[in-house]
Every structure is written in structure tokens, then in C-alpha cells.
Amino acid sequence: MEKKLAGLLALLLALFGPPERGYAEPVFRTSDRCLACHNGLTTLSGRDVSIGTEWRSSIMANSSRDPYWQAGVRRETIDHPTEARDIEDECSVCHMPVPRQQAKAHGQPGEVFAYLPFVEHLSDSAAAADGVTCSVCHQIQKQNLSTRASFNGGFTVESRAEQKARAEYGPFVIDAGRQHIMETSTAGFQPTAAQHIRDSALCATCHQLYTTARGKGGKAIGSLPEQMPYLEWLHSDYADGMSCQQCHMPEVKEAVSISSVLGVLREGLHQHLFVGANFAMASLLNRYRTELDVAALPLELTSTTDQTLSLLHASAASLELKSVEVVSSRLEAEVVVGNLTGHKLPTAYPSRRAWLHFVVRDRADKTVFESGRLNSDGSIQGNDNDADPSRFEPHYREITRGEQVQIYESILRDSEGRVTTGLLAAVGFLKDNRLLPSGFDKATAEKDIAVVGDAAQDPDFLGGLDHVRYAVPINAADGPFHVKVELWYQPIGFRWAHNLDRYDAAETRRFVGFYTSMSESTGTVLADAQATR
């Protein structure tokens, strides 16, 4: 074994050279340094669980390629031109973390558009194109995790290694010989066992975000708790037994080697799929892979889309139809919507929404009532906000007309109380009735994760459940009546996409074009139920 290790070390030294020493700033490596040894991984049953290829097609790996993010950053710099430099810096923290960390070490702000488009700047933007790459997450230190200081990309990465290798944290203890192999092949990273790599607080560093609203002249006029999945999780039953990683990085339930080079079988590997809820972006990245310089292969992105949809369909929500009765010329029913996730549903970026599509058909299968149909352009029939950007659909306890739609969403407000989709214009919420996770007590929730609007007073809007009553006209139609209800979900709502229409910039025009071309596939059904009366 020692001879094999020595021979392998000699080969790696010849390929990569000796490891660097005496770092004066954070040091990162692009993913190609990692993929060489962490691909080609199969379980004993023959299942491919390669870390590199699974990560490569994830939203994490494509965080900087995300055309919606690029369009959003451009929109904010147009809205707040005097703050453009700070906006790019703030938005690069988690979407282009490597060049931003390196710029910060030299006292410079992070940039975004200097690296775009990637296809024209391959030589100097490889680190930016790599998105949330391996050596970012695996170098985050334990200090300050779960504190407010760690949010908004406030993670800590060692800035000096002196005369020793840099720790690359993972969950397993690695023997000295294999440590040396990785240190050599990566030019200075040493695998180091640390359990905080499996702590939800690690994820919170980039998925717990506050934005500062800007007024005239760039003056700060308020703060918005833009994305709060970590605090939502802490206020739920899930905080006691299910971490972010356990849901979004599924555990391999059999022994597997974590390295294709002299690896040993280990239990407890978590796949680097990072499955979440943005199936639409994975599909978009696949369709427009050339324009966006996507590195993942088509089949890899298709797999990511499929696995994301599978997670959503299997474990995001439940739906139940109760007490379906025909009373005179009305059909009455109670719909019980369940949130099966460990945070609000939907959570994180406020462009996301879920809603109820309720349909009643008569004996001849003719539609006699419908609420919440998804239109071919990605809008929801009857939704006030899709029809008029200054309005929004309220939270309902009872639906009695087709133009009423129960939509679970967050609606932002600016300093004048107007509806907005501008993150740096928003100072709070006009509505937040997103479905609560089990155990979430809205009466004791802190203000950053509070329920806003009528849902706050709705006695049937509770942790884990919402009860919605339908009392709808069927007039003189003949029964029996078939009732079907679906819970739909969109990662990017119609209004959030089309509010970019008025911005004359390459990034905004491109994204709206992408969205329009794929509008029919922007939504998916999370759960459904039906009954006949």
C-alpha cells in the first residue's frame, strides 16, 4: 500500500506541482480539482452517486449562471444607479463567492458584470462561473455559525494558513496517507473531519438574507427579511430532528467510497444533489445551455429537474377534500392543505408562490365552476397581481366566486405602501400567508418570520395546515358533481418575471424572453384530491 501511495503522489506532483504555502488571502480551487477524484462513485448495488456530476447540474453550481439572478441584479443597479457598486458586491457574496472573497481580501468590492458573459471571458472568469464551488462550502469555519453576523454570506474562511495545509472540512475522519493525496492533488487542501459541515447553520450563511432598502441618493430607509428559511425551520418541529442537509442532500443508504482514488467504503455519504424547489431554472439552464455557458451535460440537468420534481411531488405538501355537499344551488367543501416541509411553503426568494386550483364538473363533464387556473403565459386566472402590478390577491377563508384565488405567497411593500418586486425598494410585507411548517406557532413567531395579513387572524391557518372553505354556485347543472382540487407551485411567478419588461438591458430582455418561451412549464402540481357528490 505504501508503494502505491508513493507512486500516486509522484504522479499527482507531476500533474499539479507542489502545494502552495504561506497564503495571504482566502484560497479557493475550481471544481475541476475536486471532480477528478470525487466522480466515478458507485454503490455496491451499482448506483452512481458521483459527487462531482451531481453538484455540476445543481442550482448551487449554476448560481452565477442563473439568468434570473443576473437580470435581477441589473434591475437593481438601474433602479439605484448611485449604489451599483455596492449592489454588485452584495449580490456576488453568495452567487459569485470566490472572486468576491478574493476581492474583499484586497479591500475591493465584489463584481458581477465584469465576468459576464462567461463565454467571452473564459480565461479570467472560471472562478466566477464555478458558482458555489466545492472549496467554498468545505472551507467554512464553525465560528459565528447560527448568529446574525453569519447571515447574508457572513461565513468565515481562513485567510492565513501560515506553513500548514488549509483545512477542507468534511464529515469523515481521513487517514494521514489519503490526507496527503488530497493535499497534493489540490495544491494545499487537507481533508479535516468536522461535524459542523452537517449543521443547518452552515446553509443559513447564504440562505438567510436581509436586504437594505434604498431611497433617494442611496440612503438606507429600511430593512427587509427577504429569505428566512433557517429561522422558519428553527421555529418548527423539524429543528429537533431534520437538518437542511438531510432533506436537500439525501443520504445514500448503503456503503460507498467517497473517492475514486484509493477510497474506502463508508456509511453516511450524502448526495450533492442540493435538490430544492427550482425545477424551472434547471430546465431553463438545460434548454439555453449554450447561451449560458452551462458546464453540466444535458442528461445531468434532466436528472436534476426530475429529482427536484420528484421531491416536490412526494414530500412537499398534502391535500384533502372534506365535507363535500350540494346545498340547493351551491356546492360546499372544505379543503385542507398540509405543509410537509421544515419551513414555510414556499420559502426563500419571494418570487415563489403556491395556489389552489378548484374545479367542479357536472354529469356531462362540463366545468360549472373554476378558481385558480394556470394560463398558458404563466399567469393565474383571476389573480389581481398578475392582472395589475399595483394590486394583489388577499388571503381567503372562504372562496365563493371564480375570480377569487387562494394564493400562498409573500407580497412586498415599498416605503410608500405600494406593491413592489424590487428587493431594494421593499421595506416589509403587505401579505405573507405562505403555508407554515408543523409546530410553527404564529402567535410567538418573531417579526422577521411573522404571518402578515388576514392569515394572521385566520383561526384555521395553523402550523402545518390551512383550512379553506369553498361555497360555489352550480346553478341548474345536473349532478353528480366531480370536484377536483390541486395545489400548484411556481418558482418564478408571472408578475416577478414580467416586472422586468420595462428594463432595457441585455440581461432583463434575455430572461423575459426565456420565461416567455417556457411559460407553459413554469408550474407543477404538488398535491391533489378529488371527490364525487
Order of alpha helices (4+ residues) and beta strands (2+ residues): alpha-alpha-alpha-alpha-alpha-alpha-alpha-alpha-beta-alpha-beta-alpha-beta-beta-alpha-alpha-beta-beta-alpha-alpha-beta-beta-beta-beta-alpha-beta-beta-beta-beta-beta-beta-beta-beta-alpha-alpha-beta
